[in-house]
Amino acid sequence: MVKNRTRAAVLRSQQITGLSAEVIAELVAEVGPLWHERHQATLASRPRQRAVGAGAKHKLVFVDRLLATLVHLRHGATHDVLACWFDVDRSTITRAIGEIRPLLAQRGCTIAPGLRLRTLAEVVAHLGENEQTGIIDGTEIRVRRPAAGRKDRDKYISGKNKQNAVKSMVFTDAAGRLLYCSPAEPASCADITHARELGLVRLLADGPAVEILADAGYQGLGAQTGGRVVTPPHRKFKKNAPDWYEEIHEQRRKAHSSRRIRVEHGIAHLKNWRALTRHHGRREQMSDVIQAVAALLSHQQAATFAIDERV
């Protein structure tokens, strides 16, 4: 088990985990009981010869399990390295991360103390209630190539980057604060198709009148949502455009790009977590990885915003 001095150093340094000590303390208080409850339910769910709680005790306490998961997500540290650091077997680290990561993913994005958004419907409703503008964009994360002969091997190949990847739709507000990250889909899926499959068109067409900024990959959603999705302006002249039109078109394009640049900043903050730069593990885990990082990042953003408001 990692020594108390080392644990205290990790908690003090936000560069190691990406989170402040206050946010980690809140995670321990919130996720700890959930992990303990799930662990006890697992023990009680199978036939036993001894009472629950008998036998060998955990070498890795919950706080260390959480820290190992945070370091793994933040820096992409391998399970072997974490096992040496925490002085346990590699399988212990693998099991610990596999238990903690889903609990972090299901927390949703924190907007303010006591307010979290877990679904796309909640995001649209939140923007409508507060009369805010939302911004969407797709981001790709490289993954391992499926084995030869595997069914649907080519569906992970991105048509844009020509590499094996998964895709997630990122939703931020006009200030770039993270509101939602969708589960991972194979990168061969187009941005607009992914948005339709998530139900964005139905939510916007039947929901509040909100403005959603998007790039050219979502061209066509504006007509399907009553103009709620705003994309870059179309070119009316494909050839021999007048000079006056070129100038106006460029001004409108730059104005739109300036408004939606905040989502690119939000994606950049997500990619600061090394687990989202390139994933070397199972592709089936990517949804939990993406949503766990989004939940942690949004929690830290909300805590920082609350401190700035008090100051």
N, C-alpha and C positions, 0 to 999 in steps of 0.2 A: 504494500500500500504506500502511496506517495506520502512523503513526510509533511508534517504540518507547515514547516517553513516554506517548502516548495509550493504547497497549495496556496498559502497566503501570498506568495509572490505572483502566482498566476492570477489570483483574484484582484490584485492591485493593478496589474498591467492590462490596460484595455487593448494593447497591441497584440496580445497573445490570443485572446478570445473574441475580440471585436465588441465586447460588451463591458459596461461599467460594473463595478462591484455591486451597486444598488440593483441593477437589472438582474444580475446573477442571483442575488439574494431573493428577489421576487420569483425567479424561476424555481429556485429550490423550494420555496414555500408553496408554490402552485403545482409544480410537476411532481415533487416528491411524494405527496399523498396518492396521486394518481398511479405512479409507478408501484408504490407499495401495495395498493389495492389490487392492481392487476397481477402483481407477483403472487399475492396471497390467493387470489382466485385461481391462478394456474396451479398452485400447489394443491389446492383443495379439489381440483377438477378430476384428478386421477386417483386410482386405488392406491392406498398407502398402508404400510405396515407399522409406521411410526407416526406420531402426531405431527401436525404442521409446526415447523419451527425447530424440530429436533435435527440432529446431525450437524455437519460442518457449517460454519457461518461464512458469510460473504467476505472475501479478502478485499473487495472493492466496494466501498460504501457508496451511497447514492450520489453524494457531492462529487466524488471522484469520477463516477460514471458520467455525470453531467459534464464535468470539465473535459474528460476525454472526448466526448461527443462534440463539444464546442471547438476544441483544438482541431479535431479531424475535419469539421466543416469549414473552419476558418482558414486553415493552412494546408489541408489535404494531406496531413500526416498519415502515413501508413499504419496499419494495425500493429505491425511488428515494432515500429518505433515507439508507439504509445505503450505497448506491452513492456518494453524495456524501461520506459520512463516511470510507469506506475508499478513496476516490479510484479507483474502478473503474467499469466500465459496469454498468448495471442488470441486463443479462443474466448477468453474472458472479455477482452476488449471488443471482439467481434459481436459477442452476445450483448454486451452492454450498449454498444452503439445501436444495434438492432432493436433494443428495447426502448431507448430514449428518443431516437429520431422520430418515430411515429407520434409520440406524445407531443413533441415540439411542433410537428407539422399540423396537428389538428387544432392548435391554438388559434390560428387565423392571424390576420394582420391587426396590430394594435393602433388605433387612431388616437385614443385618449384614455386616461385611466378609467376602466370600467366599460370601454367601448371597443369592440372588436368586430371585424368583418370577415366572415368565413366563406361566403358564397358570392357569386356574381350578382345575384338578386339583391343581396344586402348592400353591395357597393352602389348599384344603381339607385336604390332607395335612399341611401345616405347622401349621394350627390344631389338628388332631387329635393330632399328636405332642407339641405343647406345651400341650395342654389349655387352649386359649384360646378366647375368644368373638369371633366375627366380626360385623361390621355391614355391611349392604348398603343402597344407595339409588341411585336413578337421577338423573342430572343432564342438563339440556338446554343446548345451545349453539346460539345463533342462527346461521343461515347464509343465503346469498343465495337468493332465490326462483328456482326453475328457470324457464327461458324459456317463454313462452307456446307452447302446442301440444306441449310435450314430454311424452312418455309418463310416467305416474305422477307428474305434477306435484304432486298433492295429498298424496302420501304423506309429505312432509316437514312438513306442517302439524300442529303439536302440538294435541291435543285439550284440553290443560290451559291453555296460554298463548296459543293461537290465533295462532301465529307459525311461520314456517319455521325448523326446527331439526333437529338430530340429537341422539341420546340415547346415553349411555354408563352402564353400571352400575359404580359405585364400591364397592370392597371395602376396609374398614379393620379394624383390630383394636380392642379395647375402649379403647385409649388414643388412638385416632384416627390412628394411623400407617398410611400408605397401603400396601396390599398388592397391589391389582390394579385396573386400569381396562380395561373391555372395549372392543373395537373399536366404532366409531360405527354406529348404526342410525338410520333415519328416525324422527323423533319421533312419528309416528302409531302406532308400536308400543307397546303397553302394557308397563308395568314387569314384570308377571308373565309376559307372553309372552316378553319379552326374556330373562328369567332362564331360562325353559324352553328357549329356543332355544340358549342358551349351555351347556346341559347341567347346570345346577345341581341340578335335581331328581334326576337319575341319580347325580351325584357324592355327594350327601348321603344318598340312600337306600342306596347300595351302599358308602359309605365310612365313616370313623370317626364316632363319636357326638360331634358338635360342636354348639354352640349358635350360631345365626345370628339376629341381631336385624334386623327389617325393619319398615317402616311399613305402613299400610293398603293400599298399592298391591300388596302381595304376599300379601293374604289368600287362603288356599287352599293355599299351599305347605306349611303346617304339616302338613296331613292327608296330603299326597303324600310327605313326607319323614320320616314317623314322629315328628313334633313337633320336628324339628331347627330349623325356621324358626319363630321366635316373633314374632307380629304383635300389634298392639294388641287388647285384649279386645273381644269383640262385645257389643253392647247386647242384652239379653234382653227389655227392654221398649221398644217403639217409642212407646207412648203411655201417659200416666198412670203413669209409673214412681214407685214409692214413694221417699220422701226418703232412706231408709237405703240404697237401691240406687244412687241418684244419687251419693251421697257415696263409696260403695265403688268404683263404676265410675270416678269421677274420680280417686281415689287410685291405682287400678291403671293408668289411662291415663297419668297423670303419671309414675309410677314407670317405666313402659316408655319413655316419651319421654326421661326423664333418662338412661336407660342407652344409648339409641341416638343421643343428640345429638352424640356424637363424630364420627359420619360426616358430619354437617353441617359440623363444623369442618374435616374433611379436604377436603370439597368447596370450602369457602371458601378454603382454601390453594391449591387447584388454580385457582380463578377469579382469584387474585391475578396469575396469568400472563395477560396481556391477550389472548393468542391464543385463550383459552378463554372470553372474555366475549362476543365476537361475531366470527365468522370471515368475512372478505371474499374469501377465495380459493376454490379449487375444493373442492366438497363431498367429492370422492373422496380428498382429502388428510387429512380430519378424523381418521381412525383413527390415522394416524401422528402427527398433532399431539397428540392426547389422550394417546397412550401415550408419546410423547417427553417431554411435560411431566410425566407421572406418574413416569417413570423418573428424571428430573432432581430432582423434588421429593423422592421417596423416598430418593435418594442423599444429598441434603442433610440430610434428617431423620435418616438413619442416622448420618451423620457428627456431627451435633449431639448425638444421643443417646449416642454413644460418648464424646464429650468430657465430657458431663455425668456419665457413669458414672465416668470417671477422676477428675473433681473430687470 
